[in-house]
Amino acid sequence: MAAGKDTSEHKFSFSLLSSKPFSFIQDKNTSELFMKWSMLGRIAAQAFNFDQPFQPYKQHEFAFDFFNDPCVMSDLKMIGGPGSWKPLEREVTKVNVEMVPCTKLSMDLFDPLYSHGIVHPSGLIAKCFHEYYADFDELRKMLLIEDSENYEIISLEDREEFLFRLFKHICLGGELCQYEDTVGPYIDTTRLIYKDMVSVKKDPETKEIRVVSTVLKVSAYDHSGLCYPSDREEEQTFAYLVVDPFRRHVYVLYHSYGVGIVAAPEECTLR
């Protein structure tokens, strides 16, 4: 759903949390995987804080204020050219905001991959033998082909979950992605990103742990049209705002589809 300029009296203000660590950004092994998947140098995470209580019904006002905040305009990074980043630095006139379900507390969501033969007990991803899917494995077939026999082994409801979306983004990768033969690297990277981005809290009465983050998939428009996360729509170009209402933090997960950096991970900066 799109929203234009907010008319409320009080606006959210934001400031950059430049010292916030993200494990998946700093981890050398993950950087090597991003390079293999053509995502290195094109995926980033940033953290900001904000000054007012957040409620999910304020999602559009929050996103609009976020993109038009002076700090965000100068510090929010996006791909500028091959291997380079640039700040947003433009007035946003409209935002699209999609509320993304985020309730999962474990990786059990992916158990059907094993029970339906998409992944062997060893972790090896099953290959497609039919000539129509000659360049596919069973995992990508399940992710992409809606009329495939295994598409709904993950329920349509669960496919909307932030955890599943992260997994799908990681599996599909960038423009020159080299796909894995085993599912482990996909699962482990998804887990690492999810733990970095999503906050949980124990209910003081029930003692149950629950997710407290609100996840928003966002895009922004200026006077010329779509401007963020890119000026072109592409399934693997995405931006999520993950809001922690208790800390008053918002984490940005960004990726721009294209050819990733091919270099030693220690030579590349993802922030």
C-alpha positions in Angstrom: 0.0 0.0 0.0 1.3 3.5 -0.9 1.3 6.5 1.4 2.2 10.1 0.6 3.2 12.9 2.9 2.2 12.6 6.5 0.0 15.3 7.9 0.3 14.5 11.6 1.9 17.1 13.9 4.6 15.0 15.4 7.0 13.2 13.1 9.5 10.5 13.8 13.2 11.6 13.9 16.1 9.3 13.3 19.8 9.0 14.0 22.4 6.6 12.7 23.8 3.9 15.0 27.1 3.5 13.3 28.6 1.3 16.0 25.8 -1.4 15.8 27.5 -4.7 14.8 25.9 -7.1 12.4 27.4 -10.6 12.6 26.5 -11.6 9.0 28.3 -8.5 7.7 31.5 -9.1 9.8 31.7 -12.8 9.4 34.4 -13.8 6.9 32.8 -17.1 6.0 29.5 -15.4 5.2 31.4 -12.8 3.1 32.9 -15.7 1.1 29.4 -17.1 0.5 28.1 -13.7 -0.6 30.9 -13.5 -3.1 30.0 -16.9 -4.4 26.3 -15.9 -4.6 27.1 -12.6 -6.4 25.8 -10.6 -3.5 29.1 -9.3 -2.0 29.2 -5.5 -2.2 25.5 -5.4 -2.9 24.0 -6.3 0.4 24.1 -4.1 3.5 22.7 -3.6 7.0 22.4 -0.4 8.8 20.9 0.6 12.2 19.1 3.8 13.2 17.2 4.8 16.3 14.0 6.9 16.6 12.5 9.2 19.1 8.8 8.2 19.5 6.8 5.1 20.4 6.1 2.9 17.4 2.8 1.1 16.7 2.3 -1.1 13.7 -0.7 1.0 12.5 1.8 3.9 12.1 3.8 1.9 9.5 3.2 4.4 6.6 3.9 7.5 8.7 7.0 5.8 10.1 8.4 4.8 6.7 7.6 8.2 5.1 9.3 10.0 8.0 12.2 7.6 7.8 13.0 8.3 4.2 12.6 12.1 4.6 14.6 12.4 7.8 17.8 14.5 7.2 20.0 11.9 8.9 18.5 9.1 6.8 18.8 11.1 3.6 22.5 11.6 4.2 23.4 8.2 5.7 21.1 5.6 4.1 23.2 3.8 1.6 22.1 2.4 -1.8 24.0 1.1 -4.8 25.2 3.9 -6.9 27.2 2.1 -9.6 29.3 -1.1 -10.1 30.9 -1.7 -6.7 30.0 1.7 -5.2 27.5 3.1 -2.7 25.8 6.4 -2.5 23.5 8.1 0.0 19.8 8.4 -0.7 19.9 12.2 -0.8 16.5 12.9 -2.3 13.1 14.0 -1.2 10.7 11.1 -1.1 7.1 11.9 -2.1 5.5 8.4 -1.7 6.3 5.1 0.0 5.0 1.6 -0.5 4.9 -0.4 2.7 4.1 -4.1 3.1 3.8 -5.6 6.6 5.7 -8.9 6.6 4.7 -11.6 9.1 7.5 -12.4 11.5 6.7 -14.9 14.1 9.1 -17.8 13.8 11.5 -18.7 16.6 13.3 -21.7 15.0 14.3 -23.2 11.7 11.7 -25.9 11.9 9.9 -24.1 9.1 12.4 -25.9 6.7 11.8 -29.4 8.0 9.5 -30.3 5.0 12.5 -29.8 2.7 13.9 -33.1 4.2 10.6 -35.0 4.6 9.6 -34.4 1.0 12.9 -35.3 -0.6 14.0 -31.9 -1.7 17.0 -32.2 0.5 18.6 -35.6 1.3 19.4 -36.5 4.9 23.0 -35.7 4.2 22.0 -32.1 3.3 22.6 -32.6 -0.4 20.0 -30.8 -2.6 18.1 -33.1 -5.0 18.7 -32.5 -8.7 16.0 -32.2 -11.3 16.2 -34.8 -14.0 13.3 -33.8 -16.2 14.7 -31.9 -19.2 12.2 -29.1 -18.7 14.0 -28.2 -15.4 17.5 -29.2 -16.6 19.2 -26.2 -15.0 17.2 -26.4 -11.8 17.6 -28.3 -8.5 14.5 -29.3 -6.5 15.0 -26.5 -4.0 14.9 -23.7 -6.6 12.0 -25.5 -8.3 10.1 -25.5 -5.0 10.9 -21.8 -4.5 10.0 -20.5 -8.0 7.6 -22.9 -9.8 4.1 -22.4 -8.4 2.6 -25.4 -10.2 5.4 -27.7 -9.1 4.4 -30.7 -7.0 6.3 -29.5 -4.0 5.5 -25.8 -4.0 3.0 -26.0 -1.1 5.1 -28.2 1.2 5.8 -24.9 2.8 2.3 -23.5 3.4 1.3 -20.3 1.6 1.1 -18.6 5.0 4.6 -19.7 6.0 6.0 -18.5 2.6 5.0 -15.0 3.6 7.1 -15.2 6.8 10.2 -13.0 7.0 12.3 -16.1 7.8 11.2 -17.8 4.6 11.7 -14.7 2.5 15.3 -14.4 3.7 15.9 -18.0 2.8 14.5 -17.5 -0.7 16.6 -14.3 -1.2 19.7 -16.1 -0.1 19.0 -19.2 -2.3 18.4 -17.1 -5.4 21.3 -14.7 -4.9 22.6 -12.2 -7.4 23.1 -12.0 -11.1 26.1 -14.4 -11.4 25.1 -16.7 -8.4 26.9 -20.0 -8.1 24.4 -22.2 -6.4 25.2 -24.6 -3.6 25.0 -28.4 -3.8 24.0 -28.6 -0.1 21.4 -26.7 1.9 23.6 -26.0 4.9 25.1 -22.7 3.8 21.7 -21.3 2.9 20.2 -22.4 6.3 23.1 -21.1 8.3 23.3 -17.7 6.5 19.5 -17.3 6.9 19.7 -18.1 10.6 22.6 -15.6 11.1 20.8 -12.7 9.3 17.5 -13.5 11.1 19.2 -13.4 14.5 20.9 -10.1 13.7 17.8 -8.4 12.5 14.9 -9.7 14.7 14.4 -9.0 18.4 12.6 -11.4 20.8 11.3 -10.9 24.3 10.1 -13.2 27.1 6.5 -12.6 28.1 6.6 -11.9 31.9 3.3 -13.7 32.5 3.5 -16.7 30.2 7.3 -16.9 30.2 7.0 -17.6 26.5 9.5 -16.1 24.1 8.0 -14.2 21.2 9.2 -12.0 18.3 8.6 -8.3 19.1 10.0 -6.8 15.8 7.8 -5.4 13.1 9.1 -6.1 9.6 8.2 -3.7 6.8 9.1 -4.3 3.1 9.5 -0.8 1.7 10.1 1.1 -1.5 10.3 4.8 -2.0 9.4 7.3 -4.8 10.6 10.7 -5.6 9.3 13.2 -8.2 10.7 11.1 -11.0 9.3 7.7 -9.8 10.8 4.7 -8.0 14.1 5.6 -6.4 14.7 3.1 -3.6 15.9 0.4 -3.2 16.5 1.0 -6.9 14.9 2.8 -9.8 14.0 -0.6 -11.3 11.8 -3.3 -9.8 13.4 -6.7 -9.4 12.5 -9.5 -7.0 16.0 -9.8 -5.7 16.3 -6.0 -5.1 14.7 -5.4 -1.7 14.7 -3.3 1.4 13.3 -4.3 4.8 12.8 -2.1 7.8 12.9 -4.2 11.0 11.5 -2.2 13.9 12.3 -3.0 17.5 9.7 -0.9 19.4 11.3 -1.4 22.8 14.9 -0.3 21.9 13.4 2.2 19.4 15.8 0.8 16.8 15.1 0.2 13.1 17.4 -2.1 11.1 17.7 -1.8 7.4 18.4 -4.9 5.3 19.2 -3.9 1.7 20.2 -5.8 -1.4 20.4 -4.6 -5.0 20.4 -7.3 -7.7 23.4 -7.3 -10.0 26.9 -8.6 -10.3 28.6 -8.8 -7.0 32.2 -8.0 -6.2 34.7 -10.7 -7.1 37.6 -10.2 -4.7 39.0 -11.4 -1.4 36.3 -10.7 1.3 38.8 -8.8 3.5 39.2 -6.3 0.6 35.5 -5.5 0.5 33.3 -3.3 2.7 29.6 -4.2 3.1 28.6 -1.5 5.4 
